[in-house]
Amino acid sequence: MNKKQISTIALALGLIFLVIGLSTDNTIYSWISIGFILASLILGGRWMRPPRRK
């Protein structure tokens, strides 16, 4: 698995945990979802890479 696939899986898990956390009013699931979404951004986000120079 490359970083892009792991990022997509982490984002999907984050959204699932967010929905569970909001529907059950459980803050643990919400914190877990924040962790997964941040991991997704760090692993696959283009904003972390410096811009290319031509």
Secondary structure as UniProt FT lines:
FT   HELIX           3..24
FT   HELIX           27..44
FT   HELIX           46..48
//
